[in-house]
Amino acid sequence: MLSETSTATVRATLPAVGAAIGDIADLFYRKLFEAHPELLRDLFNRGNQASGTQRRALAGSIAAFAARLVEDPGTRPDVMLGRIANKHASLGITAPQYGIVHTHLLAAIAEVLGDAVTPEVAAAWDEVYWLMANALIAIEERLYAQQDVAAGDVWREWTVTSRTEDTEDVATFRVTPADGAPAPAFRPGQYVSVQVELPDGARQIRQYSLTGAPRSTTRSFSVKRVRGEGGPEGEVSAHLHERLHAGDRLRVSAPYGDLVLDGSDAPLLLASAGIGCTPVLSMLEHLVEEGHGSPVTVVHGDRSPADHPLRRDHEELTGRLPGGVSHFWYEDPEPGRSPDRTGLVDLSGVAVAPGTRAYLCGPLPFMRAVRSQLLGKGVAPADIHYEVFGPDLWLAQD
């Protein structure tokens, strides 16, 4: 809990910090990368930094954490913390790195807000930061222990055994541990980090959901090539599409992620958009293996059938479930397709069984729209789970 003195100070200064969060974030990253250029080269996503989408992520998550501390004392946003901790564990983040972030973040707050940052204000926000940092460090230590690895030591060499072109922009890679040891266990819906060395020597990292069954001796993940289209082209996705083939080696992390099936026999609704279908495919394979008998409703939205990654697997796995039914929406459907499945996902005509648990993965606007529709159909808020990729993961905290 935040101390009483700090609670009053943070409550009074939160509006000012929130209003200046963009300037604070920009200055923080500038200071951080000037002092530690290796973090931009080998840890942070350079594409998101270049486009500006990551600038508010860290500062915004701390502001959200602070707001929860003062608005609802005695509680903490465990969903947000768990999501961030899983992402950090997949990157190999360690406790000392929190000290580096602290130095430059608090310096940025002080510089942007100027005289408003009295010693009392600085002490209050220092307390907020370390409450959040220590909570994350504790969660990450547990995540490392669950994978039986030392803190931050998540990387192994893997060998690519095959590559499949699923769509024009999506390729699926199947990999196996290069040392011949068993592949680490994972839960349906989890992801791994993939680290590649780019031509300039940078070791950039991206996360990809595992698409196969947990019992498989190999692991598979699908990569969508990020086209420029007004922003920077995805340098890691382009590298993998252009250079990674069967026989090549790759550094892959232990699996992490908190969007996982809970093992119950409740009716399920699995909703995705675009490349967000990849964790759903792992869930479907698991449900087929386990003989899940309750209704499973599969919902997916995409630009067109040709753009739908792993479409055949999506349909085939759903069809193997006794209670499986799929609904696919396309903005540009094939000729003859029913008009009620054209455009954006609309659940008004989709039956949702009582007690349904929903799992969503895709862009935030898609997930918010589907969540709203599910709430309107009586699905309990606690039964709607979702995965957020990218630097905006803290936004979907509730």
Secondary structure, DSSP 8 states (H G I E B T S, - for coil): ---HHHHHHHHHHHHHHHHTHHHHHHHHHHHHHHH-HHHHHHTS-HHHHHHTTTTTHHHHHHHHHHHHHHHSTT---HHHHHHHHHHHHHHT--HHHHHHHHHHHHHHHHHHHGGG--HHHHHHHHHHHHHHHHHHHHHHHHHHHHTT--TT--EEEEEEEEEEE-SSSEEEEEEEETT--------TT-EEEEEEE-TTS-EEEEEEEB-S-TT-SSEEEEEE----TTS---HHHHHHHHH--TT-EEEEE--B-S-------S-EEEEEEGGGHHHHHHHHHHHHHHT--S-EEEEEEES-GGGSTTHHHHHHHHHTSTTEEEEEEESS--TT--GGGBSS--GGGS---TT-EEEEES-HHHHHHHHHHHHHTT--GGGEEEE--STTGGG---
